[in-house]
Amino acid sequence: MDLRDDDLFSVAGSLAELLGAPVTIEDENSTVLAYSGGEQAVDEARIGTILGRQVPSRFRQLLSDAGVFDRLHRESDPIYVDLEDPAITPRLVIAVRENDHPVGSIWVALAGTPTPTQESILRSAVSVVAERIASERDRVDSTRRRQSQRVQALIGGGEPAFRAADDLRLAGPLTVVAVGTVTGPLPAGLVASLSLYLDTLAVDAVIAQLIDSTYLVVGADEANARRLLEDFLSRARTRAQLAVAVGRTVKSASECHLSRADADHVLGALRHNRSGGIVAGMNDTLASVLALHVADIFDGLSTATPMHALEGYDRRHGSELVATAHTYLDKGGDVASSSAALHVHPNTLRNRLRRCKEMCGVDLSDADTRLILMLQFKLRSS
């Protein structure tokens, strides 16, 4: 069998000629790596797959329910798939492995049942496709490493950032975005999906996975960067687990470290609060960011804070001074609304406030005392 193998698209094209049917080559996550040219409008599934560079979720679910993906993980022979759905014509598919590890699959859209010759051709193509996928991944990995190094220099700011921005062909304004899950880094599949999304929209942006966050540097202001990521979130199947933090917009590459610092602080607040499924900036999370910054200080001063004094009194006397102070501060110091929320008479509330001051040394009319308590209550609620 003679396959043109300059790249995966050449392989897909020559394989389609030999099989007399359109071909799609996908990776193990159903992301399109290459497809044959010519007649594309075979069915809705192929059109959606090529346009979106990934098998649409509806068809992935149909294939999963039919056990196709499970069979691809177990079997090496071609599998004939007929879902009896007008939106997806029958397919002949075969798994592609490298050292027994699944790296992709070849899909052939058929007009009828496969012939022995077509199955034989498909079997023979597996080794060529596996070699090409490995080669492409080596190239992509090398490119990704270089880009990661440049992005790291860019978000570090200063003179190296100018050189990195020039290499990456990015000009101001610039906004750094940090993306992760509420518990840690993005899975590799989601990093690839985000990268593909940016490529599809031809967005002026670069992406790199660094430590436990994925960073984007977008050649746009904060508002446009937010809109871009909100659109990505709306398409993500695991939206509820994703946390997206947008930094400030800076005018030049040398200030990118400021935007990156904002994004890191915001992402930390989102993770602390388990706030997934949203795009947030410093304005949205400022109170949480500030509270987290002083958390360590409070830990070292636990016996010297107003909260410690109130809690100690409550433990010894079975009182409710902590709850009283929390409600009073939450209601902005208004006696009527505070007493109503606590279901006590206003005079009872006043007596409790007096006890806070006289018995615990906690004067809730003092602005500094209120600030310290409000920060501690914020930390407890987040």
C-alpha positions, 0 to 999 in steps of 0.5 A: 500500500502506497500512502503519502505520509508527508503529514497526517493530512496527506495520509488522510487524503491518500487513504481516502483515495484508496478506500473510496470514502472520506477519512478522519483521523482523531486523537484519543480524546476525539479531537480531529488531527486531520481529515481528507479533502474533497467531498465533506458534506457526508453527514451532520456528524462529519460536518460538525466534527471538521468545523469544530475540530472535535466530534460533537458531544451528541455524537460522542455520547451516541458512540459511547452508549453504543460501546464503540469507545470501549471496543476501541480500547480493547480491540485492534481489528476494524469495527463497523459502526451503524447507529441507525441515525440519519445524522451519522452514516455508518463508519468503519473505525480502527484504533491506533496504538503506540506500544499498546497505548491508544493514541488515536483512531481512523474513521471512514464514512461508508456508503455501505458495509465495508469490503474485505479490501477496505478492512485490509487497507485500514489495518495496513494504515495503522502503523503509518498513522501511529508514526505520523501521530508520534512525529506530530506530537514531538513537533507540537511538544517542542513548540509547546515547550518553546511557547511555555518558556516565552509565556513564562518570560512574558508574565515575569515582566521587565526586559525579558518580557519585551523580547518574549512579546516580540517573539510571540507577536503580541502587542499591548494592551495585554491581559493575563488570565489564569485558568484552573479547576477549583482543586488544581490544574486543568486536565491535559484534555481541557488545555488542548480544548482551550488551545483549539478554541483560541486557534479556531477563533484566531484570537490574538493570544498565547497559552501555556501550562505552568505549575498548577495553572494554565496562563493565557496572555490575551492581546485585548483589554480585560472586558474583551478577555472576560467575554472570550473566556465566558464564551469558552466556559459556556461550551465546557462540559465540566464548567462547574469545576473550572475557575477563570481569573482575569488580571488587570489590563496593562499597556506593555509587556514589561507590566505583564507581571502585574496582571499575572499577580492579579490573576493568581490572587483571584484564582486563589480566592476562587479555589479557596471559596470553591467558586467554579463555573465563573469568570472573575476579576479583582473587583469581583473577589477583592474582599476574599483576596484581602481576607486570604492575605491576612489569614496567616497573620490572624493565625499567628495572633489567635489569642490577641484578636477580638474574636478570641475574646468573644469565643472564650466568653461564650464558652465559659458562659453559654452566651451568644456574643459571637453570633450577636457581633456577626449579625450586628456587623452584617446589618451595618450596625443597625440595632433594629434590623439586628435585633429582628434578625436575632429574634431578641428585643433591641434592649437585649441586643444593646445589653449584649453589645455592652457586655462585649465591651465591658466583659471582653474588651471588644468595642463594636463602636470602634472602627478598627475593631469592626474591621478586624472582626469583619475580616475574621468573619469573612475568612470563616464564611469563605 
